[in-house]
Amino acid sequence: MNLWKKEKPKARTAKKGSVTNKPLIESITPRAAIPGGEVCILGRGFTENGNSRPQVRFGKQIGNLLLSSTNKLVVRVPEDASSGEITVDAGGAVSEPASLALGITISENLHPVANPVVDAAGNTFTTFSGSRGQKVPVSVFKIDRERVSHPFLDNLANPTGLALDRAGFLYVSSRMEGTIYKVSPDGTREIYAGGMGVATGIAFDQDENLYVGDRTGTVFKISRDRQIFVFATIEPSIAAFHLAFGADGDLYLTGPTISSSDHVFRISPAGEVASFYSGLGRPQGLAFDIEGNLYVAASLAGQRGIVRITPDAEGELVVSGYGIVGLAFTRQQSMIVATNNSLIELPIGIEGRPLI
């Protein structure tokens, strides 16, 4: 079931002799969150006599109530929440439960700075990127379907962007070295390309040309025979460039700047740069679903999480959460959300677009 499809509130008629003054949840927005995110609940009868503060429970865990009125609540999801079943206790009565898609942590003590990637077997790869120039004992981790974390790659300075080719080889950018590494499924690595500036986001097109975002303002194209071209130039980023290809063959790019209203850029196959969507705060990792909707880790109108942008460039916050830097879809129609220190799996019933 796709929890993000809009539904009309169901009208309810009280049966003869039934209790009519218990709280009623009519809608929750957004309909997905990770622990620490904030959701808005609309309905009726949330406060008894109009002046008491209700309790909002996520399963058995009580959320932190940020705003309360008789028909509107804003609540923060508890950090230890393990259930997306929401009820409102108004003191004298408890509402019927409503569902929220809730993310569950699958790996911690990480340091991603961009999208994770998921291979054909369902393994998820992510980084421990570290501070500038830092080499950590494990640079890339592999998390299997049983949520067990395995060291995969070591002693790589500032691993940043990740991408997989059709043969299952992993490509990793080092923003410190300006180098792209090609890594076999058994962890053997070789240098694929160098001289990429401050290499951050990477992505393949349908012909398996590799694109590399140098956050100082260049997008490089590396052909399959490893010839390197300057594909496009763009405004520098204070953090990283993040790349994803749409079904239209255009390359979509984010790169946060000092502006509070950043863009998602669309770059044509000829390297022409145009704004696709503007008004995001600190946009980072991005990915497409099979319907052509683009999902971006960003803030919208002051709310932080993951923003869905339709092909017609209409934006809506669909996942609430803080510290989100990237995302990837699995073949089980869930989303892997990368925060700045963990990976979270979010069951949302959305099929992601194959990356190549």
Buried (B, 14 or more C-beta within 10 A) or exposed (E): EEBBEEEEEEEEEEEEEEEEEBBBBBBBBBBBBBBBBBBBBBBBBBBBEEEEEBBBBBBEBBBEBEEBEBBEBBBBBBEEBEBBEBBBBBEEBBBEBBBBBBBBBBBEEBBBBBBBBBBEEEBBBBBBBBEEEEEBEBBBBBBEEEEEBEEBBBEBBBBBBBBBBEEEBBBBBBBBBBBBBBBEBEBEBEEBBEEBBBBBBBBBBEEEBBBBBBBBBBBBBBEEEEEBEEBBEBEBBEBBBBBBBBEEEBBBBBBBBEEEEBBBBBBEEEBEBEEBBBBBBBBBBBBBBEEBBBBBBBBBEEBBBBBBBEBEEEBBBBBBBBBBBBBBBBEEBBBBBBBBBBBBBBBBBBBBBEBB
